[in-house]
Amino acid sequence: MRPGLAAELGSLWTAVTRADGAVGFAPDAPEADIRAAAVALVEDVRAGRQHLIALDADGTLAGTVFLRRGDRPVILHRADVLKLMVHPDLQGRGWGKALLDAAVAHATELGLEQLLLSTRGGTSLPAFYVKQGWTQVGLFPDALRIGPDDLRDEHWFQLRLS
C-alpha cells in the first residue's frame, strides 16, 4: 500500500475500461464512477477484506489482480479472483498470465483450496482461462448489459488448488 494507490488504480481501471476491458464497467462508464470504485477497492485491501497483487512498470501501476477470500465458515476455503487487468499499452507481454499465476501462488500460500472467477463473454477471456487450466463451471446467458443492445454471457470458472 502506497500513497496515491487509489488514484493510480482509478487511472489504470479507467484506461482498461476505455479499451473495452472486461473489468466491471461498460467502456463509456463515467470516470468518476470508476474512480469511486477504485477508492472502495483500496479501502477493502486496507481493511483486509481483499488481497492486492500489483505489477509496476517504471514506478507506475501497470496491472492488478485481487483476491477476496470467502467470508463465511462454509466458504473460507476459497477466494474470488477479481479485477485482473493490465494497462492496454502493456498488454501482450504475458503480464496477465503472470498476475494470474501470482494470485494462484498467493492463494496456495494462504492455504486456500479453490479459486473462482467470472468473465465477460464475447471476448478472448474465456478461452484464456481454459488455457490456464481453469474449468468452466457455469454460464449465465445475457447476464451483463454492456450497452443498450449489447448483452453478454457471464462465464464462471473454478481452479482447484488441492
Secondary structure, DSSP 4 states (H G I P E B T S, - for coil): --TTHHHHHHHHHHHHHHTT--SSS-TT--HHHHHHHHHHHHHHHHTTSSEEEEEEETTEEEEEEEEEE--SGGGTTEEEEEEEEE-GGGTTSSHHHHHHHHHHHHHHHTT--EEEEEEESSSSHHHHHHHTT-EEEEEEEEEEEEETTEEEEEEEEEEE--
